[in-house]
Amino acid sequence: MGLKDLGLKDEDRYGILVLDEIFCKKHGHEKEFLRAAILRYPYLLSKPKSHIMGVFDLLAKHGIDEKEALRVTYDIPKLFSIQLEKQMNEVFHLFKLYNGIEHDKVMTMFRNFPYLFCCDTIKMRQFLAHFKKYRLTEDQIVNLVS
């Protein structure tokens, strides 16, 4: 029974075969990497190919290469479960609004603290307000968050 028999488009496929295509065949990881990724985050099996590739494409759009994208998504698999683009845009906006920190510095913080885009933005506002209250410099904020 082929894909057409199931009525699935390629981008709608999900499961172990899709994960094997993405992580092993496309990115050259061993089956052990895939096994470990699934054990860390079993919900990955239910994510459609388009969603997984969309996360990698979005990270690439913001300057994260494939190797680094694999590292941060392996370390923080929750990145596959949030509305990543919406969350990223809100975090960029908050850092700019509260502390005047630009996109590239936020991405520097993300590289060192990949959970940044998974943080609750309400709590993040409180921290950013404290950073402003105590007049931390941009470098101090980047170092602290990183």
C-alpha angles and dihedrals in degrees: 000000000000132000092267089055090057093045094236125140115220093252091052095055119110140173139068096322092055091048089050090052093050104038103028108027100031100033099028099237123151123249088253090064090052092047091050092047092052092047090051093046115014092176087073086081090066097049114104119237091248091057095049092046089045091059091051091046092050092050090048089051087059095049101268110136123217096262093050092043090055090050096050095044091048091049094043108025089171085083085080092056104051131072088261100185093049092046093048092050091050093049091048089050094048095050090048094045099046103032108011091244114157130222096264093056091048089053089050089055090047092053089056097035108029092178088071094097091048095055121112105261093212090061090041090058090055092052093046090050090052090050088054093043092054091043096236113181122240091255092050091051093047091049093045095049093041 
